Amino acid sequence: MRVPYVVEVNGSTDDALLAHPRLAPLASVLRGLAQLQLGGASGLIAVTPGLEIWAREVAGRPVPSTWLPNGAELRLQSRRAKPDTPPYAVFVGKLAPWQGIVQLLEAAAHGDWPQELRLVIVGDGAHAELVAKNAATLSHVEYRGAQSRKDAQDILSRAVMSISTQSVSLARNKRGVSPLKVAESLMLGVPVVVSSVNVSAQDISAAHVGSLVTRDEPQQLAAAVKDLWAMVNRQPSVRDRAAKLAVDKLSWEEIGRKTYMFMTSVVPSLAPESGHSRSVGPYDQEHP
């Protein structure tokens, strides 16, 4: 229809097949549709540098592109809360193979995991049954199933730490990861344990608001949780530092501005001087 459009890329077609194995017979169709969509775009915005490269390759022709990480709204800070008692670490997200769920459950059962720290898991997906089974046998693991976006954020806000440790050895993760939950955790003042493949890993390390995991080893993850737990107890200011990092590096307002600037550069009719643009209002959590 000759309408210009920009594609925002959060993952590859392989991700859909990993999350939903029953789609395997449609793999070639999905890849063909991806090529059609990406190749016809006026611009591509990926959430990691690796996904930007992938999208350009699939497009099969030169398409203007950039990458911008996922972010969180500044107004989310108004929902910051004190950690619950007894304290808990939390995983929020898709219980998919690339999320390191097996490693997380094995880490929770490891001797280095702090005895006084609960693990709360929120989400649904391929590993839901495995999570439920472990929650039934490990007294400090709690599975809360799928939650609404607001309820998941409330659970995040009351955690002492958030865990987002995607497998570093899985091919799809080597393109880099930029989980929304990491940005939201930090904006809520909750420090994080992340994998080295996270695009914000170095910023998190430099700001001393989290621990990094570099290998798919339950013992290393348990040790990282233990180290961050000690930091939280020793430095209450870590929560304020986490929120500051989110404001400085991961605010949706700033990322949204850069998104809009890129879109107007590849679709000039969107620019204010064209007379056809509409105002860009606050991001709507209920209707994103």
C-alpha positions as CSV (number, residue, x, y, z in Angstrom):
1,M,0.0,0.0,0.0
2,R,3.1,2.2,-0.2
3,V,2.8,3.3,3.5
4,P,6.2,3.7,5.1
5,Y,6.8,1.8,8.3
6,V,9.6,1.2,10.9
7,V,10.0,-2.2,12.5
8,E,11.1,-2.6,16.1
9,V,12.9,-5.8,16.6
10,N,12.8,-7.5,20.0
11,G,13.9,-11.0,18.9
12,S,14.5,-13.3,16.0
13,T,12.2,-15.9,14.4
14,D,14.3,-18.5,16.2
15,D,12.9,-17.2,19.5
16,A,9.4,-18.0,18.5
17,L,10.4,-21.5,17.6
18,L,12.2,-21.9,21.0
19,A,9.3,-20.6,22.9
20,H,6.7,-22.5,20.9
21,P,8.2,-25.8,19.5
22,R,4.9,-26.7,17.8
23,L,5.5,-23.9,15.3
24,A,8.5,-25.9,13.9
25,P,6.5,-26.9,10.8
26,L,5.9,-23.3,10.0
27,A,9.6,-22.2,10.4
28,S,10.2,-21.5,6.7
29,V,6.9,-19.5,6.6
30,L,7.9,-17.4,9.6
31,R,11.3,-16.7,8.2
32,G,9.8,-15.7,4.9
33,L,7.4,-13.3,6.6
34,A,10.2,-11.8,8.6
35,Q,12.2,-11.2,5.4
36,L,9.2,-9.7,3.7
37,Q,8.5,-7.3,6.7
38,L,12.1,-6.3,7.4
39,G,13.0,-6.0,3.7
40,G,10.1,-3.6,3.1
41,A,10.7,-1.4,6.1
42,S,11.9,2.2,5.9
43,G,13.9,1.6,9.1
44,L,14.8,-1.0,11.7
45,I,15.2,-0.4,15.4
46,A,16.6,-3.4,17.4
47,V,17.1,-3.7,21.2
48,T,20.7,-5.0,20.9
49,P,23.5,-4.5,18.5
50,G,23.4,-8.3,17.6
51,L,19.8,-8.1,16.7
52,E,20.4,-5.1,14.6
53,I,22.9,-7.1,12.6
54,W,20.5,-10.0,12.3
55,A,17.7,-7.8,11.1
56,R,19.8,-6.2,8.4
57,E,20.9,-9.6,7.2
58,V,17.4,-11.0,7.0
59,A,16.2,-7.8,5.3
60,G,18.5,-8.7,2.4
61,R,18.9,-5.1,1.3
62,P,20.4,-1.9,2.8
63,V,17.9,-0.6,5.4
64,P,18.6,2.3,7.8
65,S,18.9,0.8,11.3
66,T,19.9,1.6,14.8
67,W,19.7,-0.1,18.2
68,L,18.3,1.2,21.5
69,P,17.8,-0.8,24.7
70,N,14.5,-1.5,26.4
71,G,13.7,1.1,29.0
72,A,11.3,2.0,31.8
73,E,9.1,5.0,32.6
74,L,10.3,7.6,35.0
75,R,6.9,7.6,36.7
76,L,7.5,4.0,37.7
77,Q,9.7,5.4,40.5
78,S,6.6,6.5,42.3
79,R,5.9,2.8,42.9
80,R,9.1,2.1,44.8
81,A,8.5,0.1,48.0
82,K,10.3,-1.3,51.0
83,P,11.5,-4.9,50.6
84,D,9.1,-7.5,52.1
85,T,9.9,-9.5,55.2
86,P,11.0,-12.2,54.9
87,P,13.1,-11.0,51.9
88,Y,12.9,-12.5,48.5
89,A,14.7,-12.5,45.2
90,V,12.4,-12.5,42.1
91,F,12.4,-13.7,38.6
92,V,9.7,-12.2,36.4
93,G,9.2,-13.2,32.7
94,K,8.7,-15.8,30.1
95,L,9.6,-19.3,31.5
96,A,11.3,-20.1,28.2
97,P,14.4,-22.1,27.4
98,W,16.7,-19.1,26.8
99,Q,15.9,-17.6,30.2
100,G,18.2,-19.8,32.3
101,I,15.3,-21.2,34.3
102,V,17.0,-24.6,34.9
103,Q,20.2,-22.9,36.1
104,L,18.1,-20.6,38.4
105,L,16.3,-23.6,40.0
106,E,19.6,-25.5,40.5
107,A,21.2,-22.4,42.0
108,A,18.3,-22.0,44.5
109,A,19.0,-25.5,45.7
110,H,22.8,-24.9,45.9
111,G,24.6,-24.5,49.3
112,D,25.8,-21.0,48.4
113,W,22.2,-19.7,48.1
114,P,21.5,-17.5,51.2
115,Q,19.4,-19.6,53.5
116,E,17.2,-16.6,54.6
117,L,16.4,-15.5,51.0
118,R,13.3,-16.8,49.3
119,L,13.0,-17.1,45.5
120,V,9.7,-15.9,44.0
121,I,9.1,-16.8,40.3
122,V,6.5,-15.0,38.2
123,G,5.5,-16.0,34.7
124,D,4.4,-18.8,32.4
125,G,5.8,-20.8,29.5
126,A,7.5,-24.0,28.6
127,H,9.3,-24.5,31.9
128,A,6.2,-23.7,34.1
129,E,5.7,-27.3,35.1
130,L,9.4,-27.7,36.1
131,V,9.1,-24.5,38.2
132,A,5.9,-25.7,39.9
133,K,7.6,-29.1,40.6
134,N,10.6,-27.4,42.2
135,A,8.4,-25.0,44.2
136,A,6.6,-28.0,45.7
137,T,9.9,-29.6,46.9
138,L,12.0,-26.5,47.9
139,S,10.4,-24.7,50.8
140,H,12.0,-21.3,50.0
141,V,10.9,-21.3,46.3
142,E,7.5,-19.9,45.5
143,Y,5.8,-20.0,42.1
144,R,3.1,-17.4,41.5
145,G,2.3,-18.2,37.9
146,A,1.3,-15.5,35.4
147,Q,0.5,-12.1,36.7
148,S,-0.8,-8.9,35.3
149,R,1.8,-6.3,34.3
150,K,0.8,-4.1,37.3
151,D,0.9,-7.0,39.8
152,A,4.3,-8.2,38.4
153,Q,5.7,-4.7,38.9
154,D,4.4,-4.7,42.5
155,I,6.1,-8.0,43.2
156,L,9.3,-6.6,41.6
157,S,9.1,-3.4,43.7
158,R,9.1,-5.4,47.0
159,A,12.0,-7.7,46.2
160,V,15.5,-7.2,47.5
161,M,16.9,-8.2,44.1
162,S,15.8,-9.2,40.6
163,I,17.3,-12.1,38.7
164,S,17.6,-12.0,34.9
165,T,20.3,-14.5,33.9
166,Q,19.7,-15.6,30.3
167,S,22.0,-18.5,29.2
168,V,25.3,-17.1,27.9
169,S,26.0,-20.2,25.8
170,L,22.7,-20.2,23.9
171,A,23.3,-19.0,20.3
172,R,20.3,-16.6,20.3
173,N,21.6,-14.9,23.5
174,K,25.0,-14.2,21.9
175,R,23.3,-11.4,20.0
176,G,22.8,-9.7,23.3
177,V,19.7,-9.4,25.5
178,S,17.8,-6.3,26.8
179,P,15.0,-7.5,29.1
180,L,12.4,-5.0,30.0
181,K,12.3,-6.4,33.5
182,V,15.9,-5.3,34.1
183,A,15.1,-1.7,33.2
184,E,11.9,-1.8,35.4
185,S,13.7,-3.4,38.3
186,L,16.4,-0.7,38.3
187,M,13.8,2.1,38.0
188,L,12.0,0.6,41.0
189,G,15.3,0.8,42.9
190,V,15.8,-3.0,42.9
191,P,19.4,-4.2,42.2
192,V,19.8,-7.0,39.7
193,V,21.7,-10.2,38.9
194,V,22.3,-10.3,35.2
195,S,24.2,-12.3,32.5
196,S,27.2,-10.9,30.8
197,V,25.2,-10.9,27.5
198,N,22.9,-8.2,28.9
199,V,23.6,-5.0,27.0
200,S,23.5,-3.0,30.3
201,A,25.8,-5.4,32.1
202,Q,28.8,-3.1,32.2
203,D,26.8,-0.1,33.3
204,I,25.3,-2.3,36.1
205,S,28.7,-3.5,37.2
206,A,30.3,0.0,37.1
207,A,27.4,1.5,39.2
208,H,27.7,-1.3,41.7
209,V,24.0,-2.1,41.5
210,G,24.2,-5.8,40.7
211,S,26.2,-9.0,40.1
212,L,27.2,-10.5,36.8
213,V,27.1,-14.1,35.7
214,T,29.5,-15.1,33.0
215,R,28.9,-18.9,32.8
216,D,25.9,-21.2,32.8
217,E,26.8,-22.6,36.2
218,P,24.3,-22.8,39.1
219,Q,27.2,-22.4,41.6
220,Q,28.2,-19.1,40.0
221,L,24.7,-17.9,40.0
222,A,24.2,-18.9,43.6
223,A,27.4,-17.1,44.5
224,A,26.3,-14.0,42.6
225,V,23.1,-13.9,44.5
226,K,25.0,-14.3,47.7
227,D,27.3,-11.4,46.8
228,L,24.5,-9.1,45.9
229,W,22.6,-10.1,49.1
230,A,25.7,-9.1,51.1
231,M,25.9,-5.8,49.2
232,V,22.2,-5.0,49.9
233,N,22.7,-5.6,53.6
234,R,25.9,-3.6,53.7
235,Q,24.9,-0.7,51.5
236,P,21.3,0.3,51.7
237,S,22.1,3.1,49.2
238,V,22.3,0.5,46.5
239,R,18.6,0.9,45.9
240,D,19.0,4.7,45.2
241,R,22.0,4.0,42.9
242,A,19.9,1.4,41.0
243,A,17.2,4.0,40.4
244,K,19.7,6.7,39.4
245,L,21.3,4.3,36.8
246,A,17.8,3.7,35.3
247,V,17.1,7.4,35.1
248,D,20.5,8.2,33.5
249,K,20.7,5.2,31.1
250,L,17.4,3.4,30.7
251,S,14.6,6.0,30.9
252,W,11.9,5.4,28.3
253,E,11.4,9.1,27.9
254,E,15.0,9.5,26.6
255,I,14.9,6.2,24.6
256,G,11.6,7.2,23.2
257,R,13.0,10.6,22.1
258,K,15.8,8.8,20.3
259,T,13.3,6.4,18.7
260,Y,11.2,9.3,17.5
261,M,14.3,11.1,16.1
262,F,15.3,8.0,14.2
263,M,11.8,7.5,12.8
264,T,11.6,11.1,11.6
265,S,15.0,10.7,9.9
266,V,13.8,7.7,7.8
267,V,10.1,8.8,7.4
268,P,10.4,12.6,7.0
269,S,6.6,13.0,6.9
270,L,6.6,12.3,10.6
271,A,8.6,15.4,11.4
272,P,6.8,18.4,13.0
273,E,7.7,20.6,10.1
274,S,5.8,18.3,7.7
275,G,2.5,19.3,9.3
276,H,1.5,15.6,9.5
277,S,2.9,14.5,12.9
278,R,1.0,14.1,16.0
279,S,2.2,14.9,19.5
280,V,4.1,12.2,21.3
281,G,2.5,11.8,24.7
282,P,3.5,9.6,27.8
283,Y,3.9,5.9,27.3
284,D,0.6,4.2,28.2
285,Q,1.3,1.0,30.3
286,E,-2.2,-0.3,29.7
287,H,-2.2,0.3,25.9
288,P,1.5,0.4,24.8
